[in-house]
Amino acid sequence: MATSNVETLIQQLLSPQNVHQVAVQTGVDEATAQRSIAAALPTLLAGLGINAANPQQAESILAALDKDHDGNILEDIPGYIAQGGDVQQGNKIVGHILGSKQQGVEESLARSAGISTSQMGGVLAALAPLVMGALSRDAKQSNTGSDGLAGLLLAFTPCVLPMVPILSSLIAGQTGPVSRSKGFG
């Protein structure tokens, strides 16, 4: 099976050149930048997957992919990151993906990556348009409709699975300490 655009994006974002650019943009060292990327990508994918499980949300995601995300953003990822990304569009995307739980998710991810909440918000905002561009290409190449979007996102389970219980509990509004086992409870 061919490598998907999302899998390729993940590999590219974790390349030394792109990790360095994220480090420069966020003002952190490269190890911290790599942890930030590693936390942000599965969060965005899992959030999209959770939303795509709802048929109305899946329709909205596909409409956004068709309207605003043709995948051309993937042509120069290092240049996009070096320019600071499209923070305004990225913030809108992250807001749609995480909804009212955005602040809590950003705080949790920031703690795990060892950066500030505003830095994590910036990483999420910079990466969100890239994720949407890659997802758009994958959806078009596989001729995926709204009924198959959740399945397409599940194809990325190996990189997303560890985050799903935690994100599900955050998005569902669980209070108190969160763990992988509690996320399923």
N, C-alpha and C positions, 0 to 999 in steps of 0.2 A: 504494500500500500504506500502511496506517495505521502511525503511529509506535508502536513497541512501548513497553511499560512500562519496559524496561531503558534504551532510548534516551532516554525522557523523564526517567528518573532521572538519567542522566548529565548531561543538559542542566540539570536542576534543581540538582544538586550543584555544578555549576560556575558557578551564578549568584552574583553578588556577595554577596548576603545569606548564602547558605550557606557560601561560601568564608570570609566574615568569621566566621561561627559556628565553623567548624573552626579558624580561626586563634586565636580566643579560647580554645577548648577545649584546643588543643595548646600555646598560649603562643608561637606563631610569627607572623611577619608574613603578610600575605595572599598574597603571591607564593609563599612557601614552602608555605602551606596549599594553594594551587592545585596546585603541583607534587606535593604529597603525595596529594591526591585523584586527580590524573592518573596517578600511579603505582599507587595502590591499586585503583582500579576495574578496569583491564584485568587486573591480577594476579588478582583474585578471579574475574572472568569466565573468564580463561584456565585457572585452576586448576579451576574447575567443569567447563569443557569437556574438559580432560584427563581428569578423573575420570569424566565422563559417557561417554567413549569405551569404558569398561569396563561391560558390561551389568549386572553386580552393583552397581557403584557408581552407575550411572544409576538403578537401582531404589531404592537407599538415598537418593539425592538427591530423587527424586520422593516417597518416603515422608516425608522431612523437610518437603518443601514442603507436602504434604497435611496433615501433623500440626501443624506449628508456624508456617507462614508463609502467611497468607491475603491478604497485601498491604495490610491496613489500616494498616500502619506508614507507607505512602506518603501518607496523608491529611494529615499535618502534618510534613513533612521538616524545616523550620526549627525547629519546636518540639522534635522528636526530637533534633536535633543540639545545640540550645541546652541541653537537659537532660543532654547528655553521652552520649547513646545508651545502648544496653543492652550494656554492656561484657562482662558475664558471658556472655550468649548469643552475643555477637559473637566472643568468644574461643573458644567451643566450635565455632562455625561455621568460623572461620579454621583451627582445629586439624584439623577434618575435611577441609577443602579442601586444606591444605598438608601435613598429616601431619608426619612426622619432619623435613621440610625447612623447617618454619615459621621457625625462628630464622635460618637462612641466607637465606631469602627476605626476611625483615624487615630483616636487616642490609644486604642488597644494595639494597633499595628505599630504606632510610633514607639510605644514601650518595648515591643518585641524587637524592633529594629535598632533601638537606641538613639532615636532622633526626636526632635520636637514634633508636636502635632502639626504645626504649620508646615514644617519640612515634609512630613508624610503626605499632607494634603497636596503639596506641590508635586510630589512624586506621582501620586495617584492621578492628578490632573494632567500631568505630562504624558503618562502612559495610557490613559483611557482612550484618546483618539487613535492611538496605534492599535490597541486591542480591537476597537470597533472596525478599523480598516482591515485588519487580518480576518476578523469574523465575517465581515462583508464578503471578502474574496472567497472564503471557505463556503459560505452559504450559497453564493452564486455558482461556484464550481460544482457543488454537489446538488444544485437545484433544490435547496432546502426551503420548504414553506414553514409557516408558523407552527404547524403540527410536528415538524421535525427539528425545530431549533433547539429544544431542550436536549434532544438526542445528540445533536451535533456538539453541543457544549459538554455533554457527558463523555464524549470521546476524549476530552482532555482531563478525565478523572485522575490519571496518575499525578498530574501536577496540582490538581485542585482538591482531591479527596481529603488530604489532611486538614484543610481549612473549612470544609463544609459544615461540620458540627459546630465549630466555633462561630462561623458567620451566621448559620441558621439561628443559633441562640441569640446572637446580637441583633439580627434583623427582626426576630420574633419578639424581642424585648425582654429577654431573661435578665433578671437582676441578680447580683451576687457573683461569686467567682465563676468563671467559665472554664470548662475543660472539654477535651474531645468527647469524653464519655457523657458529660452532662448535656452536650449539644444534641445528642441523640435521645435524651430522656424526656 
